[in-house]
Amino acid sequence: MKLAQIYQCFCEPTRLRILHLLTQTPLCVCHFQDVLREPQVKISKHLAYLRSRDLVEAKRSGNWIIYSLPAKPSPELKMNLKCLRDCAQSDPAFRKDLQ
């Protein structure tokens, strides 16, 4: 995975928040809606963007689609997700998302 591709995904606040949440656990769109207080269309658009760039994976579970981080993330993605987790600890919005 190219570093520029990762940073293109990281440069949008909603996508950053989605990725940060996924560092904790896999989630469906409805969970993102509840936490981020954003409409389903916006969340789905961002998830599609992340999925097309291999930053998230999707698995169907009955009527739901569960999103998660890649099972085998590239070293670049792994390092950047660690940085995101570390940096997000000092940001009130990211801390609130985890509650």
N, C-alpha and C positions, 0 to 999 in steps of 0.2 A: 504494500500500500504506500502510495506516495504521500509525503508529508504535506504538500500543498493541498491535496485532496482532503486530508484531515482538517487542516486549518480553514478550508472553505466551509466545512460543516460546523466548525467551532465558532465561526464569526457571527452567528445569529443567536440572540439570547434564548429564544424558545428551544432551539435545537440543543443548546448547551444544557438547559434545564432538563430536557428529555434524557440526554446522555447521562447526566449526573444521577437522575433517578434510576436509570438502568444499571448504574454501578452497584446499586443496592439489591435489586430484584427484577425479574421479568414482569412486565405489565401489559395490560390491554389499553386500548384507546380510551375507554370509559374511565380508567384510573387516572390517566394523564389529564383528562378533562376535569376531574374532581380536584386534582392537586393544582394544576396550572390555571384553572378557571378560564379556559380557552374553549372555543367551539370545536366540535368534532372535525369539521372541515379543515380548520387550521392545523390541528394536531395530526390528522391523517396526511395532510400535505407535507408536513415536516418529516413524518415517519417514512413516507415514500421517498423523499429526498435522501434521507440517511440510508435507507435500504438500498437505493440505486447505487450508492457509493460504498456499499458493504460495511457500513458502520453499525448497522443493526440487522438482526435476523428476525424472521417472523415464522411462527408455527401455529397452525390451526388447532384449536381445542374445542370441539363441538361447534357452537355458533361464534365463538370468540377467536380473535387472532391475538396471540401473545407475542409481544416484542421483547427481544433480549439483545445483549451485546453478542458479538460473534463468539462462538465456542473457542475458536483459536484466533485471537486477535493478533495482528501484526505487532512486532516489537515497537514500532512507532506509535501505533494506536494505544498499546498498553501503557507506554510511558506518558502519553498525553492524557489518558484517562486518570492516571495516578496524579498527575499535576492538577487536573480539574478537581478531583476529590480533595486534594490538599488546599487548593486556593478557595474552594467553595465553602470551607469551614468558616471563613471570615466574612462571608457574604450573607446578610440576613435573609434575602429571598431564597437562596439555596438551602439554608438551614430550615426555613419555614416549610419548604417543599418536602423535606424529609419527615416532618412531623405528621 
